């Protein structure tokens, strides 16, 4: 994250071994045509280290069984691995207890779960939900649907030309009918890192709970939900160097206990008769049916992987790389960065004069460089900055200066093609 002062000695104490890290990711040896792959689409999904791939293989080869229901040994092994992964995620997010972690398919489902349980039982006609302009569609559409159903209103906090949240306007929007603030921790299209703790303090001063979308933040920086003070926090496994189809919702135990079930089915019940069903305790109340067992176990392995490296070297490495990339890209003629907040992390969205973002992406791909182009599921952000789309290079721990140089070289080819 930029904007945080560190001494040279502090940074040198947290040096990531780039070669060793890159060796952990088999896909980075891939070729695109006759060129080595440069992968710079980490905000969409990160690549998977060998330990995660091996853990998934071991589960299916030697531990595959359904969980919570079998008395036989194999089922117990699978159950222990699944619940062990829940405990790992709880420690990773610094939750008070594993029961505060609900496994979901992704962050999107986590937000929808809160909207359809806490939100549906809390909102009434005339009530309000507050979000921001920089939200991913996953943190807009669920609240729009709920507000339409309940006759409630969606309020939107604006952002500055640099991509910073307008906290003064947040204070204006927080009112007696505000029932929830739902805010992104780190923008997927701007890289802005929001002052979540301050947002929570301002909301809690009005007795308003806060949900935080941590999809991007959780693999770039240490997340401590108790220190942030938030009431809900969602993450998605495939951005945490883990499998697709798995995510997690952190919720305060008192809130989870009070929320109705999200879906009905097996394992979320305590007893069922045709007259009445009683529900299981949290978190199982929210995990109907056979879950993505392998995904949860794989996510646990990914959390172990990141924990073994530590966030200090990851943050220091990505900070230096972001600074290098910012300087390199802004030197490209006609290139303009979208999102220049002082507090930002490893995302560089940009436009190039006279060239559509999709053309940029297509041409740099011929050079073996993978970037994302489009609106990044943040169409209101594109509208705010008056652009139809951007090209986005997003960094991870395994990226290095050579990757940035390859990108800049590919952009030079774009300029040549379009004059």
URJO-V24888 format. One record per residue. N is the residue number from 1. RES is the residue in three letters. D_FIRST is the distance of its C-alpha to the first C-alpha in Angstrom with 2 decimals. Layout:
# URJO-V24888
n->N res->RES d_first->D_FIRST
n->N res->RES d_first->D_FIRST
This chain:
# URJO-V24888
n->1 res->UNK d_first->0.00
n->2 res->UNK d_first->3.76
n->3 res->UNK d_first->6.64
n->4 res->UNK d_first->6.88
n->5 res->UNK d_first->10.05
n->6 res->UNK d_first->11.18
n->7 res->UNK d_first->14.60
n->8 res->UNK d_first->15.73
n->9 res->UNK d_first->17.63
n->10 res->UNK d_first->14.82
n->11 res->UNK d_first->12.90
n->12 res->UNK d_first->16.34
n->13 res->UNK d_first->17.03
n->14 res->UNK d_first->14.45
n->15 res->UNK d_first->15.46
n->16 res->UNK d_first->15.64
n->17 res->UNK d_first->19.12
n->18 res->UNK d_first->18.52
n->19 res->UNK d_first->22.24
n->20 res->UNK d_first->22.74
n->21 res->UNK d_first->19.90
n->22 res->UNK d_first->21.21
n->23 res->UNK d_first->24.69
n->24 res->UNK d_first->23.87
n->25 res->UNK d_first->23.55
n->26 res->UNK d_first->27.04
n->27 res->UNK d_first->26.26
n->28 res->UNK d_first->24.34
n->29 res->UNK d_first->27.81
n->30 res->UNK d_first->29.04
n->31 res->UNK d_first->30.57
n->32 res->UNK d_first->30.51
n->33 res->UNK d_first->33.96
n->34 res->UNK d_first->34.23
n->35 res->UNK d_first->30.54
n->36 res->UNK d_first->27.98
n->37 res->UNK d_first->25.48
n->38 res->UNK d_first->21.97
n->39 res->UNK d_first->20.13
n->40 res->UNK d_first->17.24
n->41 res->UNK d_first->17.82
n->42 res->UNK d_first->15.67
n->43 res->UNK d_first->14.78
n->44 res->UNK d_first->18.57
n->45 res->UNK d_first->19.18
n->46 res->UNK d_first->18.14
n->47 res->UNK d_first->20.87
n->48 res->UNK d_first->22.69
n->49 res->UNK d_first->23.21
n->50 res->UNK d_first->26.82
n->51 res->UNK d_first->26.87
n->52 res->UNK d_first->26.21
n->53 res->UNK d_first->28.83
n->54 res->UNK d_first->31.26
n->55 res->UNK d_first->30.82
n->56 res->UNK d_first->31.65
n->57 res->UNK d_first->34.62
n->58 res->UNK d_first->35.86
n->59 res->UNK d_first->35.85
n->60 res->UNK d_first->37.90
n->61 res->UNK d_first->40.14
n->62 res->UNK d_first->40.93
n->63 res->UNK d_first->39.72
n->64 res->UNK d_first->40.17
n->65 res->UNK d_first->41.80
n->66 res->UNK d_first->41.28
n->67 res->UNK d_first->39.86
n->68 res->UNK d_first->41.11
n->69 res->UNK d_first->44.59
n->70 res->UNK d_first->46.19
n->71 res->UNK d_first->48.07
n->72 res->UNK d_first->48.25
n->73 res->UNK d_first->46.13
n->74 res->UNK d_first->44.03
n->75 res->UNK d_first->42.94
n->76 res->UNK d_first->42.06
n->77 res->UNK d_first->39.92
n->78 res->UNK d_first->38.01
n->79 res->UNK d_first->37.68
n->80 res->UNK d_first->36.38
n->81 res->UNK d_first->33.73
n->82 res->UNK d_first->32.67
n->83 res->UNK d_first->32.58
n->84 res->UNK d_first->30.93
n->85 res->UNK d_first->28.03
n->86 res->UNK d_first->27.85
n->87 res->UNK d_first->27.68
n->88 res->UNK d_first->24.83
n->89 res->UNK d_first->22.75
n->90 res->UNK d_first->23.74
n->91 res->UNK d_first->22.54
n->92 res->UNK d_first->19.24
n->93 res->UNK d_first->18.60
n->94 res->UNK d_first->20.49
n->95 res->UNK d_first->23.27
n->96 res->UNK d_first->26.47
n->97 res->UNK d_first->28.64
n->98 res->UNK d_first->28.75
n->99 res->UNK d_first->30.96
n->100 res->UNK d_first->28.00
n->101 res->UNK d_first->26.64
n->102 res->UNK d_first->28.38
n->103 res->UNK d_first->28.10
n->104 res->UNK d_first->27.90
n->105 res->UNK d_first->27.84
n->106 res->UNK d_first->24.28
n->107 res->UNK d_first->22.02
n->108 res->UNK d_first->24.42
n->109 res->UNK d_first->27.31
n->110 res->UNK d_first->25.58
n->111 res->UNK d_first->25.19
n->112 res->UNK d_first->28.76
n->113 res->UNK d_first->30.01
n->114 res->UNK d_first->28.83
n->115 res->UNK d_first->30.21
n->116 res->UNK d_first->33.53
n->117 res->UNK d_first->34.07
n->118 res->UNK d_first->32.48
n->119 res->UNK d_first->32.35
n->120 res->UNK d_first->35.85
n->121 res->UNK d_first->37.40
n->122 res->UNK d_first->35.70
n->123 res->UNK d_first->35.77
n->124 res->UNK d_first->38.99
n->125 res->UNK d_first->40.30
n->126 res->UNK d_first->38.66
n->127 res->UNK d_first->35.60
n->128 res->UNK d_first->32.06
n->129 res->UNK d_first->28.70
n->130 res->UNK d_first->25.62
n->131 res->UNK d_first->22.76
n->132 res->UNK d_first->20.55
n->133 res->UNK d_first->20.87
n->134 res->UNK d_first->17.68
n->135 res->UNK d_first->19.04
n->136 res->UNK d_first->19.94
n->137 res->UNK d_first->23.72
n->138 res->UNK d_first->23.76
n->139 res->UNK d_first->22.76
n->140 res->UNK d_first->25.27
n->141 res->UNK d_first->28.43
n->142 res->UNK d_first->29.17
n->143 res->UNK d_first->29.18
n->144 res->UNK d_first->31.30
n->145 res->UNK d_first->33.77
n->146 res->UNK d_first->34.00
n->147 res->UNK d_first->34.45
n->148 res->UNK d_first->37.15
n->149 res->UNK d_first->38.89
n->150 res->UNK d_first->38.84
n->151 res->UNK d_first->39.33
n->152 res->UNK d_first->36.03
n->153 res->UNK d_first->33.65
n->154 res->UNK d_first->30.06
n->155 res->UNK d_first->28.21
n->156 res->UNK d_first->25.11
n->157 res->UNK d_first->22.54
n->158 res->UNK d_first->21.89
n->159 res->UNK d_first->18.76
n->160 res->UNK d_first->18.58
n->161 res->UNK d_first->18.89
n->162 res->UNK d_first->15.20
n->163 res->UNK d_first->14.55
n->164 res->UNK d_first->14.03
n->165 res->UNK d_first->16.14
n->166 res->UNK d_first->19.36
n->167 res->UNK d_first->19.77
n->168 res->UNK d_first->23.18
n->169 res->UNK d_first->24.41
n->170 res->UNK d_first->23.26
n->171 res->UNK d_first->25.62
n->172 res->UNK d_first->28.32
n->173 res->UNK d_first->28.06
n->174 res->UNK d_first->28.19
n->175 res->UNK d_first->31.92
n->176 res->UNK d_first->34.76
n->177 res->UNK d_first->34.74
n->178 res->UNK d_first->31.03
n->179 res->UNK d_first->31.00
n->180 res->UNK d_first->27.40
n->181 res->UNK d_first->23.91
n->182 res->UNK d_first->21.96
n->183 res->UNK d_first->18.35
n->184 res->UNK d_first->15.46
n->185 res->UNK d_first->12.36
n->186 res->UNK d_first->10.24
n->187 res->UNK d_first->12.33
n->188 res->UNK d_first->13.72
n->189 res->UNK d_first->14.93
n->190 res->UNK d_first->12.50
n->191 res->UNK d_first->8.99
n->192 res->UNK d_first->8.98
n->193 res->UNK d_first->7.75
n->194 res->UNK d_first->11.05
n->195 res->UNK d_first->12.32
n->196 res->UNK d_first->14.33
n->197 res->UNK d_first->16.02
n->198 res->UNK d_first->17.37
n->199 res->UNK d_first->18.53
n->200 res->UNK d_first->20.30
n->201 res->UNK d_first->21.93
n->202 res->UNK d_first->23.26
n->203 res->UNK d_first->24.56
n->204 res->UNK d_first->26.09
n->205 res->UNK d_first->27.84
n->206 res->UNK d_first->29.76
n->207 res->UNK d_first->30.21
n->208 res->UNK d_first->28.14
n->209 res->UNK d_first->26.35
n->210 res->UNK d_first->22.88
n->211 res->UNK d_first->21.77
n->212 res->UNK d_first->18.11
n->213 res->UNK d_first->17.36
n->214 res->UNK d_first->14.85
n->215 res->UNK d_first->15.66
n->216 res->UNK d_first->12.25
n->217 res->UNK d_first->10.14
n->218 res->UNK d_first->12.57
n->219 res->UNK d_first->12.02
n->220 res->UNK d_first->8.28
n->221 res->UNK d_first->8.27
n->222 res->UNK d_first->11.40
n->223 res->UNK d_first->13.42
n->224 res->UNK d_first->16.31
n->225 res->UNK d_first->18.51
n->226 res->UNK d_first->20.79
n->227 res->UNK d_first->18.27
n->228 res->UNK d_first->16.99
n->229 res->UNK d_first->20.69
n->230 res->UNK d_first->20.72
n->231 res->UNK d_first->24.01
n->232 res->UNK d_first->22.95
n->233 res->UNK d_first->19.91
n->234 res->UNK d_first->20.21
n->235 res->UNK d_first->18.76
n->236 res->UNK d_first->20.18
n->237 res->UNK d_first->21.19
n->238 res->UNK d_first->21.08
n->239 res->UNK d_first->17.29
n->240 res->UNK d_first->17.17
n->241 res->UNK d_first->19.14
n->242 res->UNK d_first->22.22
n->243 res->UNK d_first->25.24
n->244 res->UNK d_first->25.71
n->245 res->UNK d_first->27.71
n->246 res->UNK d_first->26.16
n->247 res->UNK d_first->23.71
n->248 res->UNK d_first->23.73
n->249 res->UNK d_first->24.12
n->250 res->UNK d_first->23.60
n->251 res->UNK d_first->26.04
n->252 res->UNK d_first->27.55
n->253 res->UNK d_first->30.87
n->254 res->UNK d_first->32.96
n->255 res->UNK d_first->31.66
n->256 res->UNK d_first->32.07
n->257 res->UNK d_first->35.56
n->258 res->UNK d_first->36.55
n->259 res->UNK d_first->35.32
n->260 res->UNK d_first->37.95
n->261 res->UNK d_first->37.61
n->262 res->UNK d_first->35.71
n->263 res->UNK d_first->38.10
n->264 res->UNK d_first->41.46
n->265 res->UNK d_first->42.72
n->266 res->UNK d_first->43.03
n->267 res->UNK d_first->41.23
n->268 res->UNK d_first->40.04
n->269 res->UNK d_first->43.50
n->270 res->UNK d_first->45.50
n->271 res->UNK d_first->48.86
n->272 res->UNK d_first->50.30
n->273 res->UNK d_first->53.71
n->274 res->UNK d_first->54.98
n->275 res->UNK d_first->55.18
n->276 res->UNK d_first->51.78
n->277 res->UNK d_first->48.49
n->278 res->UNK d_first->46.47
n->279 res->UNK d_first->42.84
n->280 res->UNK d_first->41.01
n->281 res->UNK d_first->38.59
n->282 res->UNK d_first->34.84
n->283 res->UNK d_first->32.92
n->284 res->UNK d_first->35.86
n->285 res->UNK d_first->37.05
n->286 res->UNK d_first->34.26
n->287 res->UNK d_first->34.67
n->288 res->UNK d_first->37.89
n->289 res->UNK d_first->39.48
n->290 res->UNK d_first->38.53
n->291 res->UNK d_first->34.71
n->292 res->UNK d_first->32.60
n->293 res->UNK d_first->33.47
n->294 res->UNK d_first->32.26
n->295 res->UNK d_first->28.97
n->296 res->UNK d_first->28.33
n->297 res->UNK d_first->29.36
n->298 res->UNK d_first->27.15
n->299 res->UNK d_first->24.15
n->300 res->UNK d_first->25.13
n->301 res->UNK d_first->25.18
n->302 res->UNK d_first->21.69
n->303 res->UNK d_first->20.43
n->304 res->UNK d_first->22.44
n->305 res->UNK d_first->20.91
n->306 res->UNK d_first->17.28
n->307 res->UNK d_first->18.55
n->308 res->UNK d_first->20.51
n->309 res->UNK d_first->17.56
n->310 res->UNK d_first->15.36
n->311 res->UNK d_first->11.71
n->312 res->UNK d_first->11.36
n->313 res->UNK d_first->12.22
n->314 res->UNK d_first->10.42
n->315 res->UNK d_first->6.90
n->316 res->UNK d_first->8.31
n->317 res->UNK d_first->9.94
n->318 res->UNK d_first->7.49
n->319 res->UNK d_first->5.44
n->320 res->UNK d_first->9.09
n->321 res->UNK d_first->10.23
n->322 res->UNK d_first->8.17
n->323 res->UNK d_first->9.52
n->324 res->UNK d_first->12.81
n->325 res->UNK d_first->13.08
n->326 res->UNK d_first->12.48
n->327 res->UNK d_first->15.16
n->328 res->UNK d_first->17.38
n->329 res->UNK d_first->17.50
n->330 res->UNK d_first->18.11
n->331 res->UNK d_first->20.97
n->332 res->UNK d_first->22.68
n->333 res->UNK d_first->25.57
n->334 res->UNK d_first->25.47
n->335 res->UNK d_first->21.91
n->336 res->UNK d_first->19.90
n->337 res->UNK d_first->16.37
n->338 res->UNK d_first->16.35
n->339 res->UNK d_first->13.27
n->340 res->UNK d_first->11.89
n->341 res->UNK d_first->10.38
n->342 res->UNK d_first->8.76
n->343 res->UNK d_first->6.24
n->344 res->UNK d_first->5.18
n->345 res->UNK d_first->4.25
n->346 res->UNK d_first->7.14
n->347 res->UNK d_first->10.00
n->348 res->UNK d_first->12.31
n->349 res->UNK d_first->15.38
n->350 res->UNK d_first->18.17
n->351 res->UNK d_first->21.88
n->352 res->UNK d_first->24.46
n->353 res->UNK d_first->27.50
n->354 res->UNK d_first->30.58
n->355 res->UNK d_first->29.13
n->356 res->UNK d_first->28.52
n->357 res->UNK d_first->25.35
n->358 res->UNK d_first->27.64
n->359 res->UNK d_first->29.40
n->360 res->UNK d_first->26.21
n->361 res->UNK d_first->25.42
n->362 res->UNK d_first->29.02
n->363 res->UNK d_first->29.33
n->364 res->UNK d_first->26.18
n->365 res->UNK d_first->27.33
n->366 res->UNK d_first->30.51
n->367 res->UNK d_first->28.47
n->368 res->UNK d_first->27.05
n->369 res->UNK d_first->23.57
n->370 res->UNK d_first->22.53
n->371 res->UNK d_first->20.35
n->372 res->UNK d_first->20.70
n->373 res->UNK d_first->22.67
n->374 res->UNK d_first->23.91
n->375 res->UNK d_first->22.84
n->376 res->UNK d_first->20.59
n->377 res->UNK d_first->22.49
n->378 res->UNK d_first->21.16
n->379 res->UNK d_first->24.25
n->380 res->UNK d_first->23.85
n->381 res->UNK d_first->20.60
n->382 res->UNK d_first->22.65
n->383 res->UNK d_first->25.42
n->384 res->UNK d_first->23.25
n->385 res->UNK d_first->22.28
n->386 res->UNK d_first->25.76
n->387 res->UNK d_first->25.12
n->388 res->UNK d_first->26.78
n->389 res->UNK d_first->24.01
n->390 res->UNK d_first->21.08
n->391 res->UNK d_first->20.28
n->392 res->UNK d_first->16.96
n->393 res->UNK d_first->15.38
n->394 res->UNK d_first->12.92
n->395 res->UNK d_first->11.65
n->396 res->UNK d_first->12.28
n->397 res->UNK d_first->12.91
n->398 res->UNK d_first->16.24
n->399 res->UNK d_first->15.35
n->400 res->UNK d_first->15.91
n->401 res->UNK d_first->16.78
n->402 res->UNK d_first->20.20
n->403 res->UNK d_first->18.98
n->404 res->UNK d_first->17.42
n->405 res->UNK d_first->20.71
n->406 res->UNK d_first->22.67
n->407 res->UNK d_first->20.96
n->408 res->UNK d_first->21.68
n->409 res->UNK d_first->25.20
n->410 res->UNK d_first->25.72
n->411 res->UNK d_first->24.73
n->412 res->UNK d_first->27.32
n->413 res->UNK d_first->29.82
n->414 res->UNK d_first->28.97
n->415 res->UNK d_first->29.79
n->416 res->UNK d_first->32.98
n->417 res->UNK d_first->34.08
n->418 res->UNK d_first->33.63
n->419 res->UNK d_first->34.86
